[in-house]
Amino acid sequence: MPELPEVETVARGLDKRVAGDVIESVWLGEKPEPLKSSATEIAAALERARIAKVRRVGKHIVFDLERVPRNGRGKPQAHGQWIVHLGMTGRMQVTQSKDELLKHTHAVLKLKSGRELRFVDPRRFGRLEVVRFDEKSKTGFAAPGDEPLDSEADRFVELFRKRKTPIKSALLNQKLLSGVGNIYADEALFRAGIRPRRSAASLTLVQLRKLHGALIEVLKEAIALGGSSVSDYVDADGKEGFFQLQHRVYGREGEPCQVCQIPIKRVIIAGRSSHYCPHCQR
C-alpha cells in the first residue's frame, strides 16, 4: 500500500499537471467497492468544477475544487473536495482521450484541456469520495492523526511516551500519525536503533527524540527519490520510485545488515511484518 512518500509524490505530480483544469464530465465504473460516496454525489461535485490544487492529507490525495461563475466573472468559490485513497494497487493517470482504457479503470474525468484523469485499481481496495466544503468553519477533509512532516519533537514525545503497545504498532496507528506505514516505520526504527517490539512507554526521551528525527529524515529522503516501488506503485507519470534501493531493513530478511553484517530478522507484530537488525537495534 502506498505510504506517505508515495502519496506525496503522486499528489505533487498531479498538482503540476492538472491544477487549474476544469472537469467537464465524469464516468464511473460499475464496481461498487471503490465508491465511498455515491456515484451521483461524486458526479455532481466534480462536473464543471475547477481543480484548484492537488495535495496530500495523510495517505489520501485531496483535490480542492472550485466553482467558476458561469459568466466568467467574479472570484472562484471553494466548492468541495475529491478524496482519493489508492489502496494497495490504485493509481492516478493523466492520459490523452485516445489512450487505451485499461481493464481495471473505475473513474474517468474528462478535462477541458482535452486530457483525461483516470483512476485504475485492479484489486479495488482504493476509495473515492467527495466532501463538501464547510463555508462557516472553512474546513474540509482532515486526517485523523498528526501530520508526520509537521510534527514537533515535543508533540511527538507526548503522543508516544505513555503508549504500552509496541513502538512499531504505535507508529502505524493513523490516529496518532497519519501517513506512516510498514516501510518507513521499519526504516526509521533502524536509524534510531530501536527494536520494533519495544513498548513505546519503555523508550527514553532521548530515544523518542532520536526516532522523531529519524522518521522525518527517512520520509524526506523517500520523497526526494519518488517513493518506494516494491509492488505496483508508480507516480503520476507512470514512473517507479527509487527509495527501495536505499532500504536498510525493510524486505531484507536474511540479508546482512549494512552496518554490522548480522542477518536482518523479520517478526510479526499485530499481524504486520517488521524487519530489524538484532545487533544494531535494542
C-alpha positions as CSV (number, residue, x, y, z in Angstrom):
1,M,0.0,0.0,0.0
2,P,1.4,3.4,-0.9
3,E,2.6,5.3,2.2
4,L,3.2,9.0,2.8
5,P,6.2,9.5,0.4
6,E,4.4,7.7,-2.5
7,V,1.2,9.6,-2.0
8,E,3.1,12.9,-1.6
9,T,4.9,12.1,-4.9
10,V,1.7,11.3,-6.7
11,A,-0.1,14.4,-5.4
12,R,2.7,16.7,-6.3
13,G,2.9,15.3,-9.8
14,L,-0.9,15.6,-10.3
15,D,-0.9,19.2,-9.0
16,K,1.7,20.2,-11.6
17,R,-0.3,18.6,-14.4
18,V,-4.0,19.2,-13.7
19,A,-4.3,22.2,-11.3
20,G,-6.3,24.9,-13.0
21,D,-8.0,22.5,-15.4
22,V,-11.8,22.1,-15.4
23,I,-13.6,18.8,-15.1
24,E,-16.2,18.7,-18.0
25,S,-17.7,15.2,-17.4
26,V,-17.3,12.1,-15.2
27,W,-17.6,8.4,-16.0
28,L,-17.7,5.9,-13.1
29,G,-17.4,2.1,-13.5
30,E,-20.0,-0.5,-12.3
31,K,-17.9,-1.9,-9.5
32,P,-19.3,-0.6,-6.1
33,E,-16.2,-1.1,-4.0
34,P,-14.2,2.0,-4.9
35,L,-17.1,4.4,-4.3
36,K,-17.2,5.6,-0.7
37,S,-19.6,8.4,-1.8
38,S,-22.4,7.5,-4.2
39,A,-21.8,7.8,-8.0
40,T,-24.5,10.6,-8.1
41,E,-22.7,12.6,-5.3
42,I,-19.3,12.2,-7.0
43,A,-20.5,13.2,-10.4
44,A,-22.5,16.2,-9.0
45,A,-19.4,17.5,-7.1
46,L,-16.9,17.0,-9.9
47,E,-18.6,18.0,-13.1
48,R,-17.9,21.6,-14.1
49,A,-15.6,22.1,-11.1
50,R,-12.1,23.6,-11.4
51,I,-9.2,21.8,-9.8
52,A,-7.7,24.5,-7.6
53,K,-5.0,22.3,-6.1
54,V,-4.0,18.7,-5.5
55,R,-2.3,17.8,-2.2
56,R,-1.7,15.0,0.2
57,V,-3.5,14.6,3.6
58,G,-2.3,11.5,5.5
59,K,-2.4,8.7,2.9
60,H,-5.1,10.4,0.9
61,I,-4.9,12.6,-2.3
62,V,-7.1,15.6,-2.0
63,F,-8.4,17.6,-5.0
64,D,-9.5,21.0,-3.8
65,L,-12.4,22.0,-6.1
66,E,-13.8,25.5,-7.1
67,R,-16.9,26.7,-8.9
68,V,-16.2,29.3,-11.5
69,P,-19.1,31.7,-12.2
70,R,-20.9,30.8,-15.4
71,N,-20.4,34.3,-16.8
72,G,-16.7,34.0,-16.2
73,R,-16.7,37.0,-13.9
74,G,-16.1,37.1,-10.2
75,K,-13.8,35.1,-8.0
76,P,-14.0,31.2,-8.0
77,Q,-15.6,29.9,-4.8
78,A,-14.4,26.8,-2.8
79,H,-16.8,24.1,-3.7
80,G,-15.7,20.8,-2.2
81,Q,-13.0,18.2,-2.3
82,W,-12.5,14.9,-4.2
83,I,-10.7,12.4,-1.9
84,V,-8.8,9.5,-3.4
85,H,-7.2,6.7,-1.4
86,L,-5.0,4.5,-3.6
87,G,-5.5,1.3,-1.5
88,M,-3.0,-1.3,-2.4
89,T,-2.9,-1.1,-6.2
90,G,-4.6,2.1,-7.1
91,R,-3.0,4.7,-9.4
92,M,-4.0,8.0,-10.9
93,Q,-3.2,8.5,-14.6
94,V,-3.2,11.7,-16.7
95,T,-3.8,10.5,-20.3
96,Q,-5.0,11.6,-23.7
97,S,-8.5,10.6,-24.5
98,K,-7.3,8.4,-27.3
99,D,-5.1,6.3,-25.0
100,E,-6.3,2.7,-24.3
101,L,-8.7,2.4,-21.4
102,L,-7.2,-0.2,-19.0
103,K,-9.3,-3.1,-17.8
104,H,-9.5,-2.0,-14.2
105,T,-10.3,1.6,-14.7
106,H,-13.0,2.8,-12.3
107,A,-13.2,6.5,-13.0
108,V,-12.6,8.8,-15.9
109,L,-12.7,12.6,-15.6
110,K,-12.7,14.4,-19.0
111,L,-10.8,17.7,-18.6
112,K,-11.3,21.0,-20.5
113,S,-7.7,20.7,-21.7
114,G,-8.7,17.6,-23.7
115,R,-6.9,15.2,-21.4
116,E,-8.4,12.6,-19.0
117,L,-7.7,11.8,-15.4
118,R,-8.2,8.1,-14.7
119,F,-8.3,6.1,-11.6
120,V,-7.1,2.5,-12.1
121,D,-7.2,-0.1,-9.3
122,P,-7.0,-3.9,-10.1
123,R,-7.7,-5.1,-6.5
124,R,-10.3,-2.5,-5.7
125,F,-9.1,-1.6,-2.3
126,G,-8.9,2.1,-3.2
127,R,-11.7,4.5,-2.4
128,L,-13.2,7.6,-4.0
129,E,-15.4,10.1,-2.1
130,V,-16.4,13.7,-2.1
131,V,-16.5,16.1,0.8
132,R,-18.5,19.4,0.8
133,F,-16.5,22.4,1.9
134,D,-17.9,24.0,5.1
135,E,-18.2,27.7,4.4
136,K,-18.7,28.6,8.1
137,S,-15.8,26.7,9.5
138,K,-13.7,26.9,6.4
139,T,-12.8,23.2,6.8
140,G,-12.9,20.1,4.7
141,F,-11.3,16.7,4.8
142,A,-8.8,16.1,7.6
143,A,-6.7,13.1,8.6
144,P,-7.4,11.6,12.0
145,G,-3.8,12.0,13.3
146,D,-0.9,14.4,13.2
147,E,1.0,15.2,10.0
148,P,4.4,13.5,10.4
149,L,6.4,16.1,8.4
150,D,4.9,18.9,10.5
151,S,5.3,17.2,13.9
152,E,7.5,18.9,16.5
153,A,9.7,16.8,18.8
154,D,7.8,17.7,22.0
155,R,4.5,16.8,20.4
156,F,5.9,13.5,19.1
157,V,7.1,12.6,22.6
158,E,3.7,13.4,24.0
159,L,2.0,11.1,21.5
160,F,4.1,8.1,22.2
161,R,5.7,8.2,25.7
162,K,2.8,6.6,27.6
163,R,1.7,4.0,24.9
164,K,2.2,0.5,26.2
165,T,1.9,-1.0,22.7
166,P,5.0,-1.9,20.7
167,I,6.5,1.2,19.2
168,K,6.1,-0.3,15.7
169,S,2.3,-0.6,16.2
170,A,2.1,2.9,17.7
171,L,3.9,4.3,14.6
172,L,1.3,2.6,12.4
173,N,-1.6,4.0,14.4
174,Q,-3.2,6.5,11.9
175,K,-5.0,8.2,14.8
176,L,-1.6,9.3,16.1
177,L,0.4,9.9,12.9
178,S,-1.4,9.9,9.6
179,G,0.6,8.5,6.7
180,V,3.3,6.3,8.2
181,G,3.2,2.7,7.1
182,N,5.3,-0.5,7.3
183,I,8.2,0.5,5.2
184,Y,9.1,3.8,6.8
185,A,8.3,2.7,10.3
186,D,10.9,-0.1,9.9
187,E,13.4,2.2,8.3
188,A,13.0,4.9,11.0
189,L,13.3,2.4,13.8
190,F,16.5,1.1,12.3
191,R,18.1,4.5,12.0
192,A,17.1,5.3,15.6
193,G,18.5,1.9,16.9
194,I,15.2,0.8,18.4
195,R,13.6,-2.7,18.1
196,P,10.1,-2.7,16.8
197,R,8.8,-4.9,19.7
198,R,9.9,-2.3,22.3
199,S,7.0,-0.8,24.2
200,A,6.6,2.8,23.3
201,A,6.4,3.6,27.0
202,S,9.8,2.0,27.6
203,L,11.6,4.4,25.4
204,T,13.6,7.3,27.0
205,L,13.0,10.9,26.0
206,V,16.3,10.8,24.1
207,Q,15.3,7.7,22.2
208,L,11.9,9.2,21.3
209,R,13.5,12.4,20.1
210,K,16.0,10.4,18.0
211,L,13.1,8.4,16.5
212,H,11.3,11.6,15.7
213,G,14.3,12.9,13.8
214,A,14.9,9.6,12.0
215,L,11.3,9.4,10.9
216,I,11.3,12.9,9.3
217,E,14.7,12.2,7.8
218,V,13.6,8.9,6.1
219,L,10.3,10.4,4.9
220,K,12.0,13.3,3.3
221,E,14.7,11.1,1.6
222,A,12.0,8.9,0.3
223,I,10.0,11.8,-1.2
224,A,13.2,13.1,-2.9
225,L,13.6,9.7,-4.6
226,G,10.0,9.4,-5.6
227,G,9.0,6.8,-3.0
228,S,9.5,3.1,-2.9
229,S,8.3,0.8,-5.8
230,V,8.1,-2.5,-4.1
231,S,4.8,-3.7,-5.7
232,D,2.5,-1.8,-8.1
233,Y,3.4,1.8,-7.2
234,V,4.2,4.3,-9.9
235,D,3.9,8.1,-9.8
236,A,1.6,10.4,-11.8
237,D,3.9,10.0,-14.8
238,G,3.8,6.2,-14.6
239,K,7.4,6.1,-13.3
240,E,8.7,4.0,-10.4
241,G,10.3,5.4,-7.3
242,F,13.9,4.6,-6.3
243,F,13.9,4.6,-2.5
244,Q,13.6,0.8,-2.4
245,L,17.3,0.8,-3.4
246,Q,18.0,2.6,-0.1
247,H,16.1,0.3,2.2
248,R,18.3,-0.8,5.1
249,V,16.0,-3.4,6.7
250,Y,12.6,-3.5,5.0
251,G,12.3,-6.5,2.8
252,R,15.8,-7.6,3.6
253,E,15.1,-10.6,5.8
254,G,18.2,-12.9,6.0
255,E,20.4,-10.4,4.2
256,P,23.4,-8.9,6.1
257,C,22.9,-5.7,7.9
258,Q,24.7,-2.9,6.1
259,V,26.3,-1.7,9.4
260,C,27.2,-4.9,11.3
261,Q,26.7,-7.7,8.7
262,I,24.4,-9.6,11.1
263,P,21.4,-11.1,9.2
264,I,18.2,-9.0,9.2
265,K,15.3,-10.6,11.0
266,R,11.6,-10.5,10.4
267,V,8.9,-10.8,13.1
268,I,5.1,-10.4,13.0
269,I,3.7,-7.7,15.3
270,A,0.0,-7.2,15.4
271,G,-0.3,-9.1,12.1
272,R,2.2,-6.9,10.3
273,S,5.7,-7.9,9.2
274,S,8.6,-6.0,10.9
275,H,12.2,-6.1,9.8
276,Y,15.1,-5.2,12.1
277,C,18.8,-5.8,12.9
278,P,19.2,-7.8,16.2
279,H,22.5,-6.2,16.8
280,C,22.0,-2.6,15.8
281,Q,18.6,-2.2,17.3
282,R,18.0,-2.5,21.1
